[in-house]
Amino acid sequence: MKSRHLRVPDIAVRRFQRRTADDRVALVRILVVEDEKKVARALRDGLESEHYEVKLASTGEEGFFLVNSETFDLLILDLMLPRRDGLEVLDALRKRGLQTPVLILTAKDTVEDRVVGLDSGADDYLVKPFAFPELLARIRVLLRRGRPDQVLRLKIADLDMDLVTRKVARGGKAIELTSKEYDLLEYLMRQSGRIVSREEMARDVWRATSRATPLDNVIDVTIARLRRKLEATPGGKLLQTVRGVGFRLSEEAP
């Protein structure tokens, strides 16, 4: 993969997920506070392509309001903002006790600027222009350091999934999955032991708004491929079919 530098929106983190109050799977939410529209759109498009949920704010005042009215897992903050500059916003948020990781993006590249930003409460500092893969790597690091209740590894029996690296192994042996197989397995692991219907998979994994026979066929094919890969390694059957109801991932016998 070529290294891409973020200058204009020609950028094409890992997917982390958390649960909502109604037990639905939700994407990690990132707030980008950036007044340059092209840069903001580029960040949004690039991060959404990595399965993050992204919200944009174009002023420091708007960013401050959103952070205090909604929940985000990471804040990407420009320093040179209209109405209320980034350092002022950051200082105010930290004084209010906000623990959300903050990554500063700025054209200010002197050592003094970096020290001021970090001393004001930033968790990391990245100078523009930068390689987009580096931004993703820094985001992954910050999410690892994030809230202590954030689960970044899933495990069922001898099946292990690292949500940061998107690596899956069973009994210590790596399993190569496609993007959709990984998404489906992650969903099933989060619903461990519970029977999940095709309708739920269509809604939460395929993001479909309505059921259709072709999509059911795609789900069945993906399930079959995933089952073969899981059972290619030593160990019992984990992915079970409950006829007429759905599927479940469990180490208990069906």
N, C-alpha and C positions, 0 to 999 in steps of 0.2 A: 504494500500500500504506500502510495506516494505521500510524502510530507506536504501538508497543505498549510499555507499561511493565511490567516484571517485578515483580509484587507477590505474586500467587498463580498457580497453574498455568494461567492462561488465555493462554499464549503458543503460539502455533502456530508451515557456512559453506560456504560453498561446499563442494562435494564435492572433497576432495583425496584422492588415493590413493597408495599405495606398494605395493611388491611384497614378498611374503613369501618365505621361503627356498625354497619349492616353486614359485615363480613365479606364485602366485595374486595377484589384485588384492585389496588390503585397504584398508579405510577408515582415514582418519586417526583416531587414538584420543585422546580427551580424558578426563582424570580430573577430576571435579568433587568437591571436598571442601567439603561444606556440611552443617551440622547441622539446618537448618530443612527438614523433610521436604517441605513444599509447594513451597518454592523449589527444592529439589534435583530433585524430580520435574518441575517446570516447565522447568528448564534441560535436563534429560535429554530430555524430550519435544520441546522446541523444537530442540535441537541434532540429535537423531535425525531430525527432519523435514527437516533440512538435510543429511542423509546423513553425519553424523559418527557414529562409534562411541563411546558414552559409558559410563563406569563411575562409580559413585557411592561416596563414602566419607563417613561421618557424623561421624567424629572425626579429630582431627589425627594420632593414633597409627595409625589405620587407613589414612589417606592416606599417611603416611610409609612404612608397610609396603608398600603397593601400588606406590608409585613405585620402591621399591628391589627389587621382585620382578617387575615387569612393565615393558613399554616403552610410553610415552605420547608423543604429539607436542606436547601442550599440557596445562598444569595450571591449572585454575581454582580458586582458593583463598580461602575465607572466613577472616577473621582471628579472629573470636570463636568458637572451637571448644572443645568439652569435652576434657579429659585433656591435650591439648597444643595450645596456640594456634597460629594460622596463622604468625605471625612466627617462632616457635620452629621450626616445621616447615621454613619457608623457609630460615632461617639454617642449619639442619642439612643440608639438601639442597645448598645452595650450597657449604658446607664440604666436602662429599663429592665436589664437582666436577660436580654435575648441571648440564647446559647447557639442559635443556628450558625453553622459554618459560613464564613464570608470570604469570597475570593475577589480581590481587587483586580480590575483590568484597567490599565491606564497607559497613556503615552509618556507619562513622567517616569524617567528611567534613572534618575540619580540615586546614589546610595541614601542620601538624606530623605528623599521622597519615600523610598521603600521603608526606611526605619520609622518614619512618621506614620505611614499606613499600618504597619504591623503593631506599633505601639498604641495605635488608636483602637485596636481590637480585631484587625483582619487576621484570618488564619493563613492566607497565602496571597501572593502578589505576582501578577503576570503582566509583563510589558508588551504593548502593541508595537508592531505586528507580531503575531506568534503563530506557531504551528498548531493547528486544531487538534491533532493527536496528543500534543502536550497538554492542552487544556483538558481533554478528556481524562488523561492520566492524573492530573492534579485534582480533578473532580472526584475520581475514584478514591484517591487518598483521603480527601476531606470527608467523604461519606463513610469511609472506614472509621474515621475519628468521631463520627457524628454521635447522635444521641445513643446512650447506652442501651436503649430498648430496641434499637434498630437491628433486626436480624439480617446478617449478611451471609449466612451459611445455613443450608437445609440438610437434614440427614434423616433417612428412614432405613432401619436395619443397616445393611452394608452399602447403601446407596448414598453418595455424598455430592452435594451441589454447592459450588462456591459462586455466590451472586456477584462478586466483584470481578472475578476472572472469567465467569461463565463456563467454568470447567466442571465436568461431571465425571465421576468415577464410581465404580462398584467393586468392592473388595480390593480397592487400591488400583484397579485397572481402568485406565481412561476410556471414556465412551465418547465417540465423535457424533455430535448431533447437528442437524440443520437448525436454523434460527427458529422455525416454527415448532420443531420437535422439542427444542429447549424450552420455549415459552409454554408449551403444553405440559411438559414434565414439571416445570416450576409451579404451574397452577395446580396440578394434581398433588404435588408434595405439600403445598400450602393447605390443601384440603384433605390431608392424610387421614385415611380411615373412613371418610365420608363418600357416599355415592354421588357422583357428579353426572348430571344428565347432558345429553348432546346440546340441549337448549342453552345450558349454562356455559358450556365450552364455546358455542357459537357467539354468545354475548360477550364473554370475558376474555377469551383468547383470540378469536377471529374478529372481534369488535363488530359483529353483524347486528343489524337492527331488526332483522326478521329471519325466520327459519326457512330453509329451502332444501329440497332433496339433494341437489348437487353439493351443497355445503355439508350435509350429513355424510355423503360419500367421501368427501375430502377428510372429514374428521375421522371416519372409520379407517381410511388408508393411513393417515398419520398415526393413529393409535396402533395399528398393526406394525408399522415400521418401528415405532418406539418400543413396542413390546419385544420385537425380535432383537433389537440392540441391547435391551436390558437383560434378556435371557441368554444372550451370547456369552455372558460371563457367568462364573459359578455362583450359585445361590438359588433360593427359592423364587417362585413366581410372585412378583410384587404388583404388577398391573393386571387387575382382574376385571372381567366383564360380568356385569349383573344383568342378565337377559331381560329385555323389556324396560329397563330402568336407566342404566348408564354404566359408568366405569368408576373404579376406585383404586387408589394406590395404598396398599396395606401389606404389612408383613404377616398378618393373621390369615389363616386359611379362609377361603370364601364360604 
